Structure formats: structure tokens, C-alpha cells
Amino acid sequence: MSASMTAQLVTDALIMAIWRRGKPDSLLHHSDQGNQYASELFQRLITDHGITCSINRSGNVWDNSAMESFFSSLKSERTARKVYRTRDDAIADVFNYIERFYNPRRRHSTLDI
């Protein structure tokens, strides 16, 4: 999480995901049309790792329903009624939700795991 969405941020996030889970035989990375995803840095990373890039059509949230579902869960189960004193408090709480609850306990049916 960061105060701004940059090519470095999304590149670091994808590197972390590959490092933590390994690279599967085939991987589809789906994003919106943000310039950070179209950046040379990010595009080189996905090309170097043989990742297929998929980008939302403008205004179509159904293109990535799995991620829309995740963010809906995050908001309704964790952040909707919270007021964080600092950005660091928010980062720690969201990290805790994702890494200690959502990822280990939720069934990832779209990934068949």
C-alpha cells in the first residue's frame, strides 16, 4: 500500500507475489487501464516471467469479478466502519486481514485451491 499508485509499487507487488507463491505454468495478470500497468517497467516484468496481461475495458467491473469480490469482502468485513489514526495503522490492519485471515482461510475457488 502506498499514498500513490506508481509503476514501482505494482512491480514490487507482483515480484512479491511471484516470490511467495512461485510462478505457475501459466499466469494471467488482470488490471485496470492505469498507466502504472502500461509502464515499461511493469510490462518488462510480465514479459520476462511469461505472464499474460489482461486489461479491463473502461468502466466494466465485470472484467475482473474475482478481484471485485475480494475488494468487496475487504471493505465489508474489515474497513467499512473503521477509522484509522495513521496510514501505517491502515496498512498494518489491511495486511493482517489479507495475510492472516483472507489468504489462509478463504477458499480460492477461481484458482481451484
Secondary structure, DSSP 8 states (H G I E B T S, - for coil): --SS--HHHHHHHHHHHHHHH---SS-EEEE-S-HHHHSHHHHHHHHHTT-EEEE--TT-GGGGHHHHHHHHHHIIIIITT---SSHHHHHHHHHHIIIIIIHHHS--GGGT-
